C-alpha cells in the first residue's frame, strides 16, 4: 500500500524543458526520457566495457592496461565523494553530458597507448564517471517519481520498472561490445593481436552517438524551479560526510561494496582463473557476452517484479543464495575438467554471475529511490554518490590486489563480504518495511 497519496503531496519534482511545462504530455515524455537514457548508455558502454575487457591483454607493457584501470577506479572513488554537490550545481542533464566525455577521452587514449596518454585520461575519466553515475541515478529516479505522480501510480513499482529497463539495456552492453571485439579483432591468442586501431575507432563512434542522444533528454530537477544553490565549503563537506553517519546508509554500504567486488571479481578473477583455462583468451569475449545476456534478462525481469521493500528483499536474497552456492563450489569443489562438461560449467557460472549482477544493480537502485522518496534526511544525490564511492573503491582494490593474492583467498574474501553485506541489508529492509508500511 502506498503511504503517500498521489494527490495529497506537494510536487517533489519540477520538470522543465526550455521553460515550458510538460504537464500536458508528461507520461509520454517521462517514458521517452528513460528510452533515450537507456539507448545512450547502450552505445557508450558497449564501447567502454569491451575496451575494459581488453586492457589486460592488449596493453601489457609494464602492466599499462591493468594499472590504468586501477588508477581509473581510485580516481573514481575519490571524486565520488564530491560528485553529488557538483551534480547539484551543474544540473542533471549537464552532468550526464560532462560525465560522458571521460569515456570518449579514455577510449581515444588507447589509439596511442602510453603512460603519458592513458594515465591522465584515467584520472580525468574517474572524475567524469563519478559525475555521470550520480547524475544517472538521480535523473532516472526523478523521472520515475514524476511518472508515478502524474499517472497516479505506486512509485515503488515505477522505480522498479524504469530501473529494470535501464539496467537491462546496460547489461546488454557486455553482449554488443564483445560481439564487436569478436568481429574486428584477429589472431586473438597471445600477443599477436591485429585490428585494434579499427576496433577502437568504432568504439569512439559508438560513444559519440551515445553522447549525441543525451542532448535529446529533457531537463529535470527535483528542486524548486528557479532556485540556484551556491554551496559553501562547509555545506560540501557536510554533504560528503553526513550520509556516512546516517544509520541506514551505514547498513547498506557493505552491499554497495560487495556489488563492486562482484563486478571486479568477474572481470579480473573469473575470466583469468575459470574461463581462460577452459577456452583460452579468445573465449573470454564469448563467456562475457553470455554473462551480459543473463545480466540483461535478469535486470528486466527483476525490475518488473519490484514493487516495494519486501519484494526487493526477496529478490536480493534469491540472487545472493545463488552466488553463495557458486562461491562455495569454486572454493571447495571446482576443478578444471575436459570435454563437454568442462565447457558447460564455466558458461553456467557466467550465467549465474550475470543473474547476480542484474539482481544487485536493479534492486539497489530501486531501494535508494524508495528510501530517498519516503525517508527524511536520505538525500538522493548523496545516496547515489555513496553507492559509487564504495563500488569503485572495491573495484580498485580487486584490480590492485589481483596479482598478489591467490584465487582461493579472493573467494574467501567474497564469501565473507557477501555475508556481511546481507546482514546489513536485512537489518535495513526490516526497519524500512516497518517504518514505511510498504508491504507487498
C-alpha positions in Angstrom: 0.0 0.0 0.0 1.4 3.4 -1.0 1.8 5.5 2.2 1.7 8.8 0.2 -1.4 9.5 -1.7 -0.5 10.8 -5.2 -2.9 13.8 -4.9 -2.1 14.7 -1.3 1.5 15.7 -1.5 3.2 18.8 -2.9 5.1 18.2 -6.1 8.5 16.8 -5.4 9.9 17.2 -8.9 9.7 20.1 -11.3 10.3 19.2 -14.9 11.2 22.0 -17.3 12.3 21.9 -20.9 13.1 25.3 -22.3 10.9 27.0 -19.7 7.7 25.2 -20.8 5.6 22.8 -18.7 5.4 19.1 -19.6 2.2 18.6 -17.7 0.0 18.1 -20.8 2.1 15.3 -22.1 4.1 14.2 -19.0 3.6 10.4 -19.1 4.8 10.2 -22.7 7.9 12.3 -22.0 8.9 10.5 -18.9 9.0 7.2 -20.6 10.6 8.8 -23.7 13.5 10.0 -21.5 14.0 6.6 -20.0 14.2 5.1 -23.5 16.7 7.8 -24.6 18.9 7.4 -21.5 18.9 3.6 -21.8 19.9 3.6 -25.5 22.5 6.3 -25.0 24.2 4.3 -22.3 23.9 1.2 -24.5 26.1 2.9 -27.2 28.6 4.4 -24.6 29.1 1.3 -22.6 29.1 -1.2 -25.4 32.4 0.5 -26.4 33.7 1.1 -22.9 33.1 -2.4 -21.5 34.6 -4.1 -24.5 37.6 -1.8 -24.2 37.9 -2.5 -20.5 37.9 -6.3 -21.1 40.8 -5.9 -23.5 43.1 -3.7 -21.4 45.0 -6.5 -19.7 45.7 -8.3 -23.0 46.5 -5.5 -25.5 48.3 -3.1 -23.2 50.7 -5.5 -21.5 53.9 -3.5 -21.4 54.7 -2.7 -17.8 51.1 -3.6 -16.9 49.9 -0.4 -18.5 46.3 -1.7 -19.1 45.6 -3.0 -15.6 47.4 -0.1 -13.9 45.4 2.4 -15.9 42.2 0.7 -14.7 43.4 0.7 -11.1 44.2 4.4 -11.4 40.8 5.0 -13.0 38.9 3.4 -10.2 40.9 5.1 -7.5 40.2 8.4 -9.2 36.5 7.4 -9.4 36.4 6.6 -5.7 38.0 9.9 -4.6 35.9 12.1 -6.9 32.7 10.3 -6.0 33.0 11.9 -2.5 32.4 15.3 -4.2 30.2 14.2 -7.1 26.8 14.9 -5.5 27.4 18.7 -4.8 28.9 19.1 -8.3 25.8 17.4 -9.8 23.5 19.8 -7.8 25.4 22.8 -9.2 25.6 21.6 -12.8 22.1 20.1 -13.1 21.2 16.6 -14.2 21.4 16.8 -17.9 24.6 18.9 -17.9 26.2 16.3 -15.5 25.3 13.5 -17.9 26.9 15.3 -20.8 30.1 16.2 -18.9 30.4 12.8 -17.4 30.2 11.0 -20.7 33.2 13.0 -22.0 35.7 10.9 -20.0 34.7 7.7 -21.7 35.4 9.3 -25.1 38.9 10.5 -23.9 39.8 7.2 -22.3 39.0 5.1 -25.4 40.8 7.7 -27.6 43.9 7.3 -25.5 44.0 3.6 -26.5 44.7 4.6 -30.0 48.1 5.9 -28.8 48.7 3.8 -25.7 51.4 5.1 -23.4 51.8 6.2 -19.8 51.6 9.8 -21.0 48.2 9.4 -22.6 46.4 6.7 -20.6 47.3 7.7 -17.1 46.0 11.4 -17.4 42.9 10.0 -19.3 42.3 7.6 -16.5 42.4 10.3 -13.8 40.0 12.5 -15.8 37.9 9.5 -16.5 37.5 8.8 -12.8 36.2 12.4 -12.3 33.8 12.4 -15.2 32.5 8.9 -14.4 31.6 9.9 -10.8 29.6 12.8 -12.2 27.9 10.6 -14.8 26.7 8.0 -12.4 25.4 10.3 -9.7 23.6 12.2 -12.5 22.2 9.0 -14.0 20.9 7.6 -10.7 19.3 10.9 -9.8 17.9 11.5 -13.3 16.3 8.1 -13.6 14.8 8.2 -10.1 13.4 11.7 -10.6 11.8 10.6 -13.9 10.2 7.7 -12.1 8.8 9.9 -9.3 7.3 12.3 -11.9 5.7 9.4 -13.9 4.2 7.9 -10.8 2.8 11.2 -9.6 1.4 12.2 -13.0 -0.2 8.8 -13.6 -1.3 8.2 -10.0 0.8 5.0 -9.7 2.7 3.3 -6.9 6.2 4.9 -7.0 8.0 1.7 -5.9 6.6 -0.2 -9.0 7.5 2.6 -11.4 11.0 2.9 -9.9 11.4 -0.9 -10.4 10.1 -0.8 -14.0 12.3 2.1 -15.0 15.4 0.6 -13.4 14.6 -2.7 -15.0 14.6 -1.2 -18.4 17.7 0.9 -17.9 19.8 -1.9 -16.4 18.6 -4.4 -18.9 19.9 -2.2 -21.7 23.1 -1.5 -19.7 23.8 -5.2 -19.1 23.3 -5.8 -22.9 26.5 -3.8 -23.5 28.6 -6.9 -22.5 26.9 -8.7 -25.4 27.1 -6.0 -28.1 30.6 -4.8 -27.1 32.1 -8.3 -27.0 30.5 -9.1 -30.4 32.2 -6.0 -31.8 35.5 -7.3 -30.4 35.0 -10.7 -32.0 34.1 -9.1 -35.3 37.1 -6.8 -35.6 40.0 -8.4 -33.8 42.1 -11.1 -35.4 44.7 -13.6 -34.0 43.3 -13.1 -30.6 45.6 -15.6 -28.8 48.8 -14.5 -27.3 50.5 -11.1 -28.1 49.8 -11.2 -31.8 46.6 -9.2 -32.0 45.6 -7.1 -35.1 42.7 -4.8 -35.8 42.8 -2.9 -32.5 43.1 0.5 -34.2 39.9 0.0 -36.3 38.1 -1.5 -33.3 38.8 1.5 -31.0 37.8 3.8 -33.8 34.5 2.0 -33.9 34.3 2.4 -30.2 34.8 6.1 -30.5 32.0 6.4 -33.0 29.7 4.4 -30.7 30.4 6.7 -27.7 29.9 9.8 -29.8 26.4 8.5 -30.9 25.6 7.9 -27.2 26.6 11.5 -26.2 24.5 13.0 -29.1 21.5 11.1 -27.8 21.9 12.6 -24.3 21.3 16.0 -25.8 17.7 15.0 -26.5 16.9 14.4 -22.8 14.5 16.7 -21.1 16.0 18.9 -18.4 14.9 17.7 -15.0 15.3 18.8 -11.4 14.0 17.5 -8.1 14.3 21.0 -6.6 12.0 24.0 -6.8 12.2 25.7 -10.2 14.3 28.8 -10.3 16.4 28.3 -7.2 20.1 28.2 -7.8 22.2 26.7 -5.0 25.7 28.0 -4.3 27.2 25.6 -1.8 29.8 26.7 0.7 32.8 24.6 1.5 31.2 23.7 4.8 28.0 22.5 3.1 30.0 20.5 0.6 31.9 18.7 3.4 28.7 18.1 5.2 27.1 16.5 2.1 30.1 14.2 1.8 30.4 13.1 5.4 26.8 13.3 6.6 25.5 10.3 4.6 28.2 8.1 6.1 27.0 9.0 9.6 23.3 8.1 8.8 22.4 4.7 10.2 20.6 3.4 7.2 23.4 4.4 4.9 25.8 2.5 7.1 23.7 -0.6 6.9 23.7 -0.6 3.1 27.3 0.4 2.5 28.6 -3.2 2.8 26.2 -4.2 -0.1 27.5 -1.2 -2.1 31.0 -2.5 -1.7 30.1 -6.1 -2.5 28.4 -5.1 -5.7 31.7 -3.6 -6.8 33.7 -6.6 -5.6 31.4 -8.9 -7.6 31.9 -6.9 -10.8 35.6 -6.7 -10.4 35.8 -10.4 -9.5 34.1 -11.4 -12.7 36.3 -9.1 -14.9 39.7 -9.8 -13.2 39.4 -13.2 -11.5 36.7 -15.3 -13.1 37.9 -14.7 -16.6 41.5 -15.4 -15.6 41.1 -18.5 -13.5 38.0 -20.2 -14.8 37.2 -19.0 -18.4 40.7 -18.7 -19.9 42.0 -22.1 -18.7 38.9 -23.7 -20.3 38.5 -21.7 -23.6 41.7 -19.7 -24.0 42.0 -15.9 -24.1 39.9 -15.8 -27.3 37.0 -17.4 -25.4 36.7 -14.7 -22.8 34.6 -12.5 -25.1 32.0 -15.2 -25.7 31.7 -16.0 -22.0 31.4 -12.4 -21.1 28.7 -12.0 -23.8 26.8 -14.8 -22.1 27.3 -13.1 -18.8 25.9 -9.9 -20.2 22.9 -11.6 -21.7 21.9 -13.2 -18.4 22.5 -9.9 -16.7 20.2 -8.1 -19.1 17.4 -10.6 -18.9 17.6 -10.7 -15.1 17.6 -6.9 -14.9 14.4 -6.7 -17.0 12.6 -9.4 -15.1 13.7 -8.4 -11.6 12.8 -4.7 -12.4 9.3 -5.8 -13.4 8.9 -7.8 -10.1 9.9 -4.9 -7.9 7.0 -3.2 -6.1 8.4 -2.3 -2.6 10.8 -3.1 0.2 9.6 -6.7 0.7 9.9 -7.6 -3.0 13.4 -6.1 -3.1 14.4 -8.2 -0.1 13.2 -11.4 -1.6 14.8 -10.8 -5.0 18.2 -9.8 -3.4 18.1 -12.9 -1.2 17.4 -15.1 -4.2 20.4 -13.7 -6.1 22.7 -13.9 -3.1 21.8 -17.5 -2.5 22.9 -18.5 -6.0 26.1 -16.6 -5.6 27.0 -18.2 -2.3 26.5 -21.6 -3.8 28.8 -20.8 -6.7 31.4 -19.2 -4.4 31.5 -22.3 -2.1 31.6 -24.6 -5.1 34.6 -22.7 -6.6 36.3 -22.7 -3.2 35.8 -26.4 -2.3 34.6 -28.4 -5.3 35.6 -26.9 -8.6 38.4 -28.3 -10.8 39.3 -27.9 -14.4 37.8 -30.7 -16.5 38.0 -31.6 -20.2 35.2 -32.5 -22.6 31.7 -31.1 -22.8 31.3 -30.8 -19.1 34.4 -28.7 -18.8 32.9 -26.3 -21.4 29.5 -26.1 -19.9 30.4 -25.4 -16.3 32.3 -22.1 -16.8 29.4 -20.9 -19.0 26.9 -21.9 -16.4 28.8 -20.0 -13.8 28.9 -17.0 -16.1 25.2 -17.0 -16.3 24.8 -17.2 -12.5 27.2 -14.2 -12.1 25.1 -12.3 -14.7 21.9 -13.1 -12.8 23.6 -11.9 -9.5 24.7 -8.6 -11.1 21.3 -8.0 -12.6 19.7 -8.5 -9.2 22.1 -6.4 -7.1 22.2 -3.4 -9.5 18.5 -3.1 -10.2 17.4 -3.7 -6.6 20.0 -1.4 -5.1 18.9 1.5 -7.3 15.2 0.8 -6.7 15.9 0.7 -2.9 17.7 4.0 -2.9 14.9 5.6 -4.9 12.2 4.4 -2.5 14.2 5.4 0.6 15.0 8.8 -0.7 11.4 9.4 -1.6 10.0 8.4 1.8 12.8 8.9 4.4 13.7 12.3 5.7 17.4 13.0 5.5 18.0 10.4 2.9 19.3 12.6 0.1 19.1 11.2 -3.5 22.3 12.5 -5.0 24.3 11.7 -1.8 22.9 8.2 -1.8 24.0 7.6 -5.4 27.3 9.3 -4.6 27.9 6.9 -1.7 26.9 3.9 -4.0 29.6 4.9 -6.5 32.2 5.6 -3.8 32.1 2.2 -2.3 31.6 0.3 -5.6 34.5 2.0 -7.3 36.7 1.6 -4.2 36.0 -2.2 -4.1 36.8 -2.5 -7.8 40.1 -0.6 -7.4 41.1 -2.9 -4.5 40.5 -6.0 -6.6 42.5 -4.7 -9.6 45.4 -3.8 -7.4 45.4 -6.9 -5.2 44.7 -9.4 -8.0 48.4 -10.0 -8.9 49.3 -10.6 -5.3 46.7 -12.9 -3.7 45.5 -16.4 -4.8 42.2 -17.2 -6.3 41.2 -19.1 -3.2 42.0 -16.1 -1.0 39.8 -13.9 -3.2 36.9 -16.4 -3.0 37.1 -16.3 0.8 37.1 -12.5 0.8 34.0 -12.7 -1.5 32.1 -15.1 0.8 32.8 -13.0 3.9 31.9 -9.7 2.2 28.6 -11.2 0.9 27.6 -12.4 4.4 28.4 -9.1 6.0 26.5 -7.2 3.2 23.4 -9.4 3.6 23.3 -8.9 7.3 23.3 -5.1 7.0 20.8 -5.3 4.1 18.3 -7.4 6.1 18.5 -5.1 9.1 17.9 -2.1 6.8 15.0 -3.6 4.9 13.3 -4.9 8.0 13.5 -1.5 9.7 12.4 0.3 6.5 9.4 -2.0 5.9 8.1 -1.3 9.4 8.6 2.5 9.3 7.2 2.9 5.8 4.5 0.3 6.0 5.4 -0.8 2.5 4.1 -4.4 2.4 4.0 -6.2 -0.9 
